[in-house]
């Protein structure tokens, strides 16, 4: 923002960055489903997602100049809890 409070950033550029970020991050857990058989892909997909969360957390820590390892562990734990809840709900609903 400038002194008048108007945005000086390119909104289109920001939108494109967000789009490609979501697209690339979304591919991380999908790649094992494409490359491996179903039983292996399920576990590998979860592992890839956790690795991706850890890396995104580390990068976030670097960008905001916070402790990268702590940021990576925090995002990993939040993702692990959310994934566990999702898996438990799916198990109990027999999905």
Jmol script that loads the backbone (N, CA, C; Angstrom):
load data "model"
ATOM      1  N   UNK A   1       0.834  -1.178   0.000  1.00  0.00           N
ATOM      2  CA  UNK A   1       0.000   0.000   0.000  1.00  0.00           C
ATOM      3  C   UNK A   1       0.879   1.243   0.000  1.00  0.00           C
ATOM      4  N   UNK A   2       0.344   2.283  -0.619  1.00  0.00           N
ATOM      5  CA  UNK A   2       1.056   3.551  -0.560  1.00  0.00           C
ATOM      6  C   UNK A   2       0.502   4.393   0.589  1.00  0.00           C
ATOM      7  N   UNK A   3       0.908   5.651   0.677  1.00  0.00           N
ATOM      8  CA  UNK A   3       0.498   6.510   1.795  1.00  0.00           C
ATOM      9  C   UNK A   3      -0.996   6.809   1.795  1.00  0.00           C
ATOM     10  N   UNK A   4      -1.630   6.731   0.641  1.00  0.00           N
ATOM     11  CA  UNK A   4      -3.068   7.016   0.564  1.00  0.00           C
ATOM     12  C   UNK A   4      -3.913   5.800   0.921  1.00  0.00           C
ATOM     13  N   UNK A   5      -3.291   4.653   1.109  1.00  0.00           N
ATOM     14  CA  UNK A   5      -4.030   3.440   1.463  1.00  0.00           C
ATOM     15  C   UNK A   5      -4.435   2.603   0.265  1.00  0.00           C
ATOM     16  N   UNK A   6      -4.017   3.005  -0.932  1.00  0.00           N
ATOM     17  CA  UNK A   6      -4.351   2.236  -2.132  1.00  0.00           C
ATOM     18  C   UNK A   6      -3.327   1.127  -2.331  1.00  0.00           C
ATOM     19  N   UNK A   7      -3.821   0.001  -2.838  1.00  0.00           N
ATOM     20  CA  UNK A   7      -2.918  -1.111  -3.128  1.00  0.00           C
ATOM     21  C   UNK A   7      -2.094  -0.787  -4.364  1.00  0.00           C
ATOM     22  N   UNK A   8      -0.808  -1.003  -4.253  1.00  0.00           N
ATOM     23  CA  UNK A   8       0.065  -0.796  -5.406  1.00  0.00           C
ATOM     24  C   UNK A   8       0.504  -2.132  -6.003  1.00  0.00           C
ATOM     25  N   UNK A   9       0.105  -3.238  -5.364  1.00  0.00           N
ATOM     26  CA  UNK A   9       0.463  -4.562  -5.871  1.00  0.00           C
ATOM     27  C   UNK A   9      -0.393  -4.883  -7.097  1.00  0.00           C
ATOM     28  N   UNK A  10       0.096  -5.809  -7.869  1.00  0.00           N
ATOM     29  CA  UNK A  10      -0.685  -6.312  -8.987  1.00  0.00           C
ATOM     30  C   UNK A  10      -1.606  -7.414  -8.478  1.00  0.00           C
ATOM     31  N   UNK A  11      -2.904  -7.152  -8.502  1.00  0.00           N
ATOM     32  CA  UNK A  11      -3.862  -8.143  -8.016  1.00  0.00           C
ATOM     33  C   UNK A  11      -3.881  -9.380  -8.908  1.00  0.00           C
ATOM     34  N   UNK A  12      -3.705  -9.185 -10.196  1.00  0.00           N
ATOM     35  CA  UNK A  12      -3.677 -10.319 -11.127  1.00  0.00           C
ATOM     36  C   UNK A  12      -2.478 -11.209 -10.822  1.00  0.00           C
ATOM     37  N   UNK A  13      -1.329 -10.604 -10.605  1.00  0.00           N
ATOM     38  CA  UNK A  13      -0.129 -11.380 -10.293  1.00  0.00           C
ATOM     39  C   UNK A  13      -0.320 -12.151  -8.989  1.00  0.00           C
ATOM     40  N   UNK A  14      -0.878 -11.511  -7.985  1.00  0.00           N
ATOM     41  CA  UNK A  14      -1.147 -12.181  -6.715  1.00  0.00           C
ATOM     42  C   UNK A  14      -2.098 -13.352  -6.881  1.00  0.00           C
ATOM     43  N   UNK A  15      -3.129 -13.162  -7.698  1.00  0.00           N
ATOM     44  CA  UNK A  15      -4.094 -14.236  -7.947  1.00  0.00           C
ATOM     45  C   UNK A  15      -3.437 -15.398  -8.683  1.00  0.00           C
ATOM     46  N   UNK A  16      -2.595 -15.108  -9.650  1.00  0.00           N
ATOM     47  CA  UNK A  16      -1.903 -16.169 -10.388  1.00  0.00           C
ATOM     48  C   UNK A  16      -0.936 -16.933  -9.487  1.00  0.00           C
ATOM     49  N   UNK A  17      -0.248 -16.225  -8.620  1.00  0.00           N
ATOM     50  CA  UNK A  17       0.665 -16.893  -7.685  1.00  0.00           C
ATOM     51  C   UNK A  17      -0.115 -17.823  -6.770  1.00  0.00           C
ATOM     52  N   UNK A  18      -1.252 -17.359  -6.244  1.00  0.00           N
ATOM     53  CA  UNK A  18      -2.085 -18.201  -5.375  1.00  0.00           C
ATOM     54  C   UNK A  18      -2.592 -19.422  -6.136  1.00  0.00           C
ATOM     55  N   UNK A  19      -3.049 -19.229  -7.379  1.00  0.00           N
ATOM     56  CA  UNK A  19      -3.570 -20.335  -8.180  1.00  0.00           C
ATOM     57  C   UNK A  19      -2.512 -21.411  -8.375  1.00  0.00           C
ATOM     58  N   UNK A  20      -1.332 -21.006  -8.809  1.00  0.00           N
ATOM     59  CA  UNK A  20      -0.288 -21.992  -9.074  1.00  0.00           C
ATOM     60  C   UNK A  20       0.261 -22.609  -7.782  1.00  0.00           C
ATOM     61  N   UNK A  21       0.238 -21.851  -6.702  1.00  0.00           N
ATOM     62  CA  UNK A  21       0.654 -22.412  -5.413  1.00  0.00           C
ATOM     63  C   UNK A  21      -0.285 -23.530  -4.987  1.00  0.00           C
ATOM     64  N   UNK A  22      -1.592 -23.280  -5.072  1.00  0.00           N
ATOM     65  CA  UNK A  22      -2.567 -24.314  -4.718  1.00  0.00           C
ATOM     66  C   UNK A  22      -2.469 -25.506  -5.665  1.00  0.00           C
ATOM     67  N   UNK A  23      -2.276 -25.230  -6.940  1.00  0.00           N
ATOM     68  CA  UNK A  23      -2.172 -26.304  -7.924  1.00  0.00           C
ATOM     69  C   UNK A  23      -0.968 -27.196  -7.628  1.00  0.00           C
ATOM     70  N   UNK A  24       0.183 -26.595  -7.426  1.00  0.00           N
ATOM     71  CA  UNK A  24       1.396 -27.379  -7.163  1.00  0.00           C
ATOM     72  C   UNK A  24       1.325 -28.101  -5.823  1.00  0.00           C
ATOM     73  N   UNK A  25       0.840 -27.426  -4.794  1.00  0.00           N
ATOM     74  CA  UNK A  25       0.730 -28.069  -3.479  1.00  0.00           C
ATOM     75  C   UNK A  25      -0.295 -29.199  -3.514  1.00  0.00           C
ATOM     76  N   UNK A  26      -1.342 -29.028  -4.289  1.00  0.00           N
ATOM     77  CA  UNK A  26      -2.358 -30.071  -4.407  1.00  0.00           C
ATOM     78  C   UNK A  26      -1.864 -31.302  -5.145  1.00  0.00           C
ATOM     79  N   UNK A  27      -0.859 -31.129  -5.976  1.00  0.00           N
ATOM     80  CA  UNK A  27      -0.311 -32.266  -6.715  1.00  0.00           C
ATOM     81  C   UNK A  27       0.530 -33.188  -5.837  1.00  0.00           C
ATOM     82  N   UNK A  28       1.051 -32.660  -4.733  1.00  0.00           N
ATOM     83  CA  UNK A  28       1.947 -33.453  -3.882  1.00  0.00           C
ATOM     84  C   UNK A  28       1.291 -34.756  -3.435  1.00  0.00           C
ATOM     85  N   UNK A  29       0.098 -34.734  -2.845  1.00  0.00           N
ATOM     86  CA  UNK A  29      -0.496 -36.011  -2.424  1.00  0.00           C
ATOM     87  C   UNK A  29      -1.148 -36.793  -3.566  1.00  0.00           C
ATOM     88  N   UNK A  30      -1.329 -36.166  -4.725  1.00  0.00           N
ATOM     89  CA  UNK A  30      -1.980 -36.852  -5.845  1.00  0.00           C
ATOM     90  C   UNK A  30      -0.990 -37.681  -6.658  1.00  0.00           C
ATOM     91  N   UNK A  31       0.265 -37.283  -6.688  1.00  0.00           N
ATOM     92  CA  UNK A  31       1.277 -37.977  -7.491  1.00  0.00           C
ATOM     93  C   UNK A  31       1.354 -39.474  -7.169  1.00  0.00           C
ATOM     94  N   UNK A  32       1.370 -39.897  -5.901  1.00  0.00           N
ATOM     95  CA  UNK A  32       1.412 -41.342  -5.628  1.00  0.00           C
ATOM     96  C   UNK A  32       0.197 -42.096  -6.175  1.00  0.00           C
ATOM     97  N   UNK A  33      -0.954 -41.447  -6.194  1.00  0.00           N
ATOM     98  CA  UNK A  33      -2.164 -42.091  -6.715  1.00  0.00           C
ATOM     99  C   UNK A  33      -2.006 -42.376  -8.205  1.00  0.00           C
ATOM    100  N   UNK A  34      -1.308 -41.496  -8.899  1.00  0.00           N
ATOM    101  CA  UNK A  34      -1.091 -41.662 -10.333  1.00  0.00           C
ATOM    102  C   UNK A  34      -0.017 -42.713 -10.613  1.00  0.00           C
ATOM    103  N   UNK A  35       1.014 -42.771  -9.775  1.00  0.00           N
ATOM    104  CA  UNK A  35       2.175 -43.603 -10.065  1.00  0.00           C
ATOM    105  C   UNK A  35       2.159 -45.007  -9.457  1.00  0.00           C
ATOM    106  N   UNK A  36       1.391 -45.224  -8.384  1.00  0.00           N
ATOM    107  CA  UNK A  36       1.452 -46.497  -7.671  1.00  0.00           C
ATOM    108  C   UNK A  36       0.084 -47.161  -7.607  1.00  0.00           C
ATOM    109  N   UNK A  37       0.085 -48.463  -7.230  1.00  0.00           N
ATOM    110  CA  UNK A  37      -1.197 -49.146  -7.084  1.00  0.00           C
ATOM    111  C   UNK A  37      -1.932 -48.591  -5.863  1.00  0.00           C
ATOM    112  N   UNK A  38      -3.217 -48.901  -5.771  1.00  0.00           N
ATOM    113  CA  UNK A  38      -4.079 -48.247  -4.790  1.00  0.00           C
ATOM    114  C   UNK A  38      -3.645 -48.460  -3.341  1.00  0.00           C
ATOM    115  N   UNK A  39      -3.262 -49.669  -2.974  1.00  0.00           N
ATOM    116  CA  UNK A  39      -2.903 -49.919  -1.575  1.00  0.00           C
ATOM    117  C   UNK A  39      -1.636 -49.163  -1.171  1.00  0.00           C
ATOM    118  N   UNK A  40      -0.650 -49.116  -2.056  1.00  0.00           N
ATOM    119  CA  UNK A  40       0.576 -48.366  -1.766  1.00  0.00           C
ATOM    120  C   UNK A  40       0.335 -46.859  -1.847  1.00  0.00           C
ATOM    121  N   UNK A  41      -0.488 -46.457  -2.789  1.00  0.00           N
ATOM    122  CA  UNK A  41      -0.712 -45.033  -3.031  1.00  0.00           C
ATOM    123  C   UNK A  41      -1.348 -44.340  -1.836  1.00  0.00           C
ATOM    124  N   UNK A  42      -2.213 -45.022  -1.126  1.00  0.00           N
ATOM    125  CA  UNK A  42      -2.897 -44.402   0.017  1.00  0.00           C
ATOM    126  C   UNK A  42      -1.882 -43.977   1.082  1.00  0.00           C
ATOM    127  N   UNK A  43      -0.993 -44.878   1.453  1.00  0.00           N
ATOM    128  CA  UNK A  43       0.015 -44.569   2.471  1.00  0.00           C
ATOM    129  C   UNK A  43       1.025 -43.551   1.939  1.00  0.00           C
ATOM    130  N   UNK A  44       1.487 -43.753   0.718  1.00  0.00           N
ATOM    131  CA  UNK A  44       2.458 -42.823   0.137  1.00  0.00           C
ATOM    132  C   UNK A  44       1.878 -41.422  -0.006  1.00  0.00           C
ATOM    133  N   UNK A  45       0.613 -41.332  -0.318  1.00  0.00           N
ATOM    134  CA  UNK A  45      -0.041 -40.039  -0.451  1.00  0.00           C
ATOM    135  C   UNK A  45      -0.024 -39.281   0.873  1.00  0.00           C
ATOM    136  N   UNK A  46      -0.289 -39.979   1.958  1.00  0.00           N
ATOM    137  CA  UNK A  46      -0.252 -39.354   3.284  1.00  0.00           C
ATOM    138  C   UNK A  46       1.175 -38.931   3.629  1.00  0.00           C
ATOM    139  N   UNK A  47       2.140 -39.796   3.341  1.00  0.00           N
ATOM    140  CA  UNK A  47       3.547 -39.470   3.617  1.00  0.00           C
ATOM    141  C   UNK A  47       3.987 -38.256   2.799  1.00  0.00           C
ATOM    142  N   UNK A  48       3.643 -38.239   1.510  1.00  0.00           N
ATOM    143  CA  UNK A  48       4.000 -37.107   0.652  1.00  0.00           C
ATOM    144  C   UNK A  48       3.359 -35.822   1.163  1.00  0.00           C
ATOM    145  N   UNK A  49       2.105 -35.908   1.605  1.00  0.00           N
ATOM    146  CA  UNK A  49       1.417 -34.722   2.125  1.00  0.00           C
ATOM    147  C   UNK A  49       2.123 -34.194   3.368  1.00  0.00           C
ATOM    148  N   UNK A  50       2.536 -35.092   4.259  1.00  0.00           N
ATOM    149  CA  UNK A  50       3.243 -34.663   5.470  1.00  0.00           C
ATOM    150  C   UNK A  50       4.588 -34.030   5.129  1.00  0.00           C
ATOM    151  N   UNK A  51       5.298 -34.609   4.187  1.00  0.00           N
ATOM    152  CA  UNK A  51       6.576 -34.028   3.752  1.00  0.00           C
ATOM    153  C   UNK A  51       6.334 -32.644   3.145  1.00  0.00           C
ATOM    154  N   UNK A  52       5.290 -32.534   2.327  1.00  0.00           N
ATOM    155  CA  UNK A  52       4.942 -31.244   1.733  1.00  0.00           C
ATOM    156  C   UNK A  52       4.600 -30.202   2.781  1.00  0.00           C
ATOM    157  N   UNK A  53       3.831 -30.595   3.797  1.00  0.00           N
ATOM    158  CA  UNK A  53       3.494 -29.666   4.880  1.00  0.00           C
ATOM    159  C   UNK A  53       4.749 -29.204   5.611  1.00  0.00           C
ATOM    160  N   UNK A  54       5.646 -30.138   5.867  1.00  0.00           N
ATOM    161  CA  UNK A  54       6.890 -29.792   6.553  1.00  0.00           C
ATOM    162  C   UNK A  54       7.696 -28.786   5.726  1.00  0.00           C
ATOM    163  N   UNK A  55       7.808 -29.045   4.422  1.00  0.00           N
ATOM    164  CA  UNK A  55       8.574 -28.144   3.553  1.00  0.00           C
ATOM    165  C   UNK A  55       7.925 -26.769   3.449  1.00  0.00           C
ATOM    166  N   UNK A  56       6.606 -26.732   3.316  1.00  0.00           N
ATOM    167  CA  UNK A  56       5.904 -25.445   3.243  1.00  0.00           C
ATOM    168  C   UNK A  56       6.086 -24.669   4.547  1.00  0.00           C
ATOM    169  N   UNK A  57       6.006 -25.366   5.674  1.00  0.00           N
ATOM    170  CA  UNK A  57       6.232 -24.713   6.961  1.00  0.00           C
ATOM    171  C   UNK A  57       7.641 -24.162   7.080  1.00  0.00           C
ATOM    172  N   UNK A  58       8.616 -24.909   6.599  1.00  0.00           N
ATOM    173  CA  UNK A  58      10.009 -24.457   6.644  1.00  0.00           C
ATOM    174  C   UNK A  58      10.196 -23.207   5.781  1.00  0.00           C
ATOM    175  N   UNK A  59       9.650 -23.252   4.573  1.00  0.00           N
ATOM    176  CA  UNK A  59       9.756 -22.101   3.667  1.00  0.00           C
ATOM    177  C   UNK A  59       9.048 -20.890   4.267  1.00  0.00           C
ATOM    178  N   UNK A  60       7.869 -21.117   4.852  1.00  0.00           N
ATOM    179  CA  UNK A  60       7.135 -20.025   5.497  1.00  0.00           C
ATOM    180  C   UNK A  60       7.978 -19.390   6.599  1.00  0.00           C
ATOM    181  N   UNK A  61       8.629 -20.216   7.400  1.00  0.00           N
ATOM    182  CA  UNK A  61       9.490 -19.704   8.461  1.00  0.00           C
ATOM    183  C   UNK A  61      10.624 -18.851   7.918  1.00  0.00           C
ATOM    184  N   UNK A  62      11.208 -19.270   6.805  1.00  0.00           N
ATOM    185  CA  UNK A  62      12.284 -18.494   6.171  1.00  0.00           C
ATOM    186  C   UNK A  62      11.755 -17.152   5.660  1.00  0.00           C
ATOM    187  N   UNK A  63      10.578 -17.194   5.004  1.00  0.00           N
ATOM    188  CA  UNK A  63      10.023 -15.986   4.391  1.00  0.00           C
ATOM    189  C   UNK A  63       9.657 -14.945   5.447  1.00  0.00           C
ATOM    190  N   UNK A  64       9.036 -15.380   6.538  1.00  0.00           N
ATOM    191  CA  UNK A  64       8.612 -14.424   7.570  1.00  0.00           C
ATOM    192  C   UNK A  64       9.705 -14.175   8.606  1.00  0.00           C
ATOM    193  N   UNK A  65      10.887 -14.731   8.357  1.00  0.00           N
ATOM    194  CA  UNK A  65      12.053 -14.563   9.229  1.00  0.00           C
ATOM    195  C   UNK A  65      11.750 -15.002  10.662  1.00  0.00           C
ATOM    196  N   UNK A  66      11.144 -16.165  10.750  1.00  0.00           N
ATOM    197  CA  UNK A  66      10.850 -16.816  12.026  1.00  0.00           C
ATOM    198  C   UNK A  66      11.690 -18.089  12.040  1.00  0.00           C
ATOM    199  N   UNK A  67      11.756 -18.784  13.127  1.00  0.00           N
ATOM    200  CA  UNK A  67      12.533 -20.022  13.181  1.00  0.00           C
ATOM    201  C   UNK A  67      11.942 -21.034  12.199  1.00  0.00           C
ATOM    202  N   UNK A  68      12.662 -21.358  11.112  1.00  0.00           N
ATOM    203  CA  UNK A  68      12.108 -22.234  10.081  1.00  0.00           C
ATOM    204  C   UNK A  68      11.763 -23.634  10.584  1.00  0.00           C
ATOM    205  N   UNK A  69      12.616 -24.203  11.417  1.00  0.00           N
ATOM    206  CA  UNK A  69      12.352 -25.560  11.895  1.00  0.00           C
ATOM    207  C   UNK A  69      11.107 -25.591  12.774  1.00  0.00           C
ATOM    208  N   UNK A  70      10.968 -24.605  13.632  1.00  0.00           N
ATOM    209  CA  UNK A  70       9.774 -24.544  14.488  1.00  0.00           C
ATOM    210  C   UNK A  70       8.516 -24.372  13.642  1.00  0.00           C
ATOM    211  N   UNK A  71       8.579 -23.495  12.652  1.00  0.00           N
ATOM    212  CA  UNK A  71       7.445 -23.269  11.763  1.00  0.00           C
ATOM    213  C   UNK A  71       7.084 -24.547  11.014  1.00  0.00           C
ATOM    214  N   UNK A  72       8.096 -25.286  10.570  1.00  0.00           N
ATOM    215  CA  UNK A  72       7.870 -26.540   9.850  1.00  0.00           C
ATOM    216  C   UNK A  72       7.205 -27.575  10.753  1.00  0.00           C
ATOM    217  N   UNK A  73       7.681 -27.685  11.981  1.00  0.00           N
ATOM    218  CA  UNK A  73       7.109 -28.658  12.917  1.00  0.00           C
ATOM    219  C   UNK A  73       5.670 -28.287  13.266  1.00  0.00           C
ATOM    220  N   UNK A  74       5.409 -26.988  13.470  1.00  0.00           N
ATOM    221  CA  UNK A  74       4.045 -26.546  13.779  1.00  0.00           C
ATOM    222  C   UNK A  74       3.080 -26.917  12.662  1.00  0.00           C
ATOM    223  N   UNK A  75       3.451 -26.592  11.420  1.00  0.00           N
ATOM    224  CA  UNK A  75       2.561 -26.892  10.296  1.00  0.00           C
ATOM    225  C   UNK A  75       2.400 -28.393  10.116  1.00  0.00           C
ATOM    226  N   UNK A  76       3.462 -29.142  10.334  1.00  0.00           N
ATOM    227  CA  UNK A  76       3.400 -30.602  10.246  1.00  0.00           C
ATOM    228  C   UNK A  76       2.410 -31.159  11.271  1.00  0.00           C
ATOM    229  N   UNK A  77       2.484 -30.681  12.507  1.00  0.00           N
ATOM    230  CA  UNK A  77       1.593 -31.181  13.560  1.00  0.00           C
ATOM    231  C   UNK A  77       0.145 -30.806  13.271  1.00  0.00           C
ATOM    232  N   UNK A  78      -0.089 -29.570  12.856  1.00  0.00           N
ATOM    233  CA  UNK A  78      -1.453 -29.151  12.520  1.00  0.00           C
ATOM    234  C   UNK A  78      -2.002 -30.011  11.385  1.00  0.00           C
ATOM    235  N   UNK A  79      -1.195 -30.252  10.361  1.00  0.00           N
ATOM    236  CA  UNK A  79      -1.620 -31.099   9.248  1.00  0.00           C
ATOM    237  C   UNK A  79      -1.855 -32.534   9.669  1.00  0.00           C
ATOM    238  N   UNK A  80      -1.011 -33.049  10.554  1.00  0.00           N
ATOM    239  CA  UNK A  80      -1.168 -34.428  11.030  1.00  0.00           C
ATOM    240  C   UNK A  80      -2.454 -34.588  11.827  1.00  0.00           C
ATOM    241  N   UNK A  81      -2.756 -33.614  12.672  1.00  0.00           N
ATOM    242  CA  UNK A  81      -3.999 -33.676  13.452  1.00  0.00           C
ATOM    243  C   UNK A  81      -5.212 -33.600  12.519  1.00  0.00           C
ATOM    244  N   UNK A  82      -5.183 -32.671  11.567  1.00  0.00           N
ATOM    245  CA  UNK A  82      -6.300 -32.533  10.629  1.00  0.00           C
ATOM    246  C   UNK A  82      -6.470 -33.801   9.790  1.00  0.00           C
ATOM    247  N   UNK A  83      -5.376 -34.378   9.343  1.00  0.00           N
ATOM    248  CA  UNK A  83      -5.437 -35.615   8.566  1.00  0.00           C
ATOM    249  C   UNK A  83      -5.991 -36.756   9.402  1.00  0.00           C
ATOM    250  N   UNK A  84      -5.541 -36.857  10.634  1.00  0.00           N
ATOM    251  CA  UNK A  84      -6.025 -37.918  11.527  1.00  0.00           C
ATOM    252  C   UNK A  84      -7.524 -37.804  11.762  1.00  0.00           C
ATOM    253  N   UNK A  85      -7.997 -36.593  11.979  1.00  0.00           N
ATOM    254  CA  UNK A  85      -9.435 -36.390  12.169  1.00  0.00           C
ATOM    255  C   UNK A  85     -10.194 -36.808  10.914  1.00  0.00           C
ATOM    256  N   UNK A  86      -9.699 -36.407   9.757  1.00  0.00           N
ATOM    257  CA  UNK A  86     -10.345 -36.786   8.501  1.00  0.00           C
ATOM    258  C   UNK A  86     -10.373 -38.290   8.289  1.00  0.00           C
ATOM    259  N   UNK A  87      -9.265 -38.957   8.590  1.00  0.00           N
ATOM    260  CA  UNK A  87      -9.213 -40.415   8.438  1.00  0.00           C
ATOM    261  C   UNK A  87     -10.153 -41.112   9.417  1.00  0.00           C
ATOM    262  N   UNK A  88     -10.222 -40.618  10.650  1.00  0.00           N
ATOM    263  CA  UNK A  88     -11.128 -41.207  11.640  1.00  0.00           C
ATOM    264  C   UNK A  88     -12.594 -41.023  11.246  1.00  0.00           C
ATOM    265  N   UNK A  89     -12.937 -39.845  10.773  1.00  0.00           N
ATOM    266  CA  UNK A  89     -14.312 -39.608  10.320  1.00  0.00           C
ATOM    267  C   UNK A  89     -14.640 -40.538   9.162  1.00  0.00           C
ATOM    268  N   UNK A  90     -13.728 -40.661   8.212  1.00  0.00           N
ATOM    269  CA  UNK A  90     -13.941 -41.576   7.090  1.00  0.00           C
ATOM    270  C   UNK A  90     -14.081 -43.016   7.541  1.00  0.00           C
ATOM    271  N   UNK A  91     -13.289 -43.419   8.515  1.00  0.00           N
ATOM    272  CA  UNK A  91     -13.358 -44.789   9.036  1.00  0.00           C
ATOM    273  C   UNK A  91     -14.704 -45.052   9.709  1.00  0.00           C
ATOM    274  N   UNK A  92     -15.132 -44.124  10.560  1.00  0.00           N
ATOM    275  CA  UNK A  92     -16.383 -44.333  11.288  1.00  0.00           C
ATOM    276  C   UNK A  92     -17.613 -44.216  10.391  1.00  0.00           C
ATOM    277  N   UNK A  93     -17.523 -43.423   9.340  1.00  0.00           N
ATOM    278  CA  UNK A  93     -18.639 -43.319   8.399  1.00  0.00           C
ATOM    279  C   UNK A  93     -18.562 -44.383   7.309  1.00  0.00           C
ATOM    280  N   UNK A  94     -17.516 -45.201   7.370  1.00  0.00           N
ATOM    281  CA  UNK A  94     -17.288 -46.290   6.414  1.00  0.00           C
ATOM    282  C   UNK A  94     -17.266 -45.788   4.964  1.00  0.00           C
ATOM    283  N   UNK A  95     -16.512 -44.723   4.776  1.00  0.00           N
ATOM    284  CA  UNK A  95     -16.383 -44.132   3.440  1.00  0.00           C
ATOM    285  C   UNK A  95     -15.166 -44.714   2.767  1.00  0.00           C
TER     286      UNK A  95
END
end "model"
wireframe off; spacefill off
backbone 0.3
color backbone group
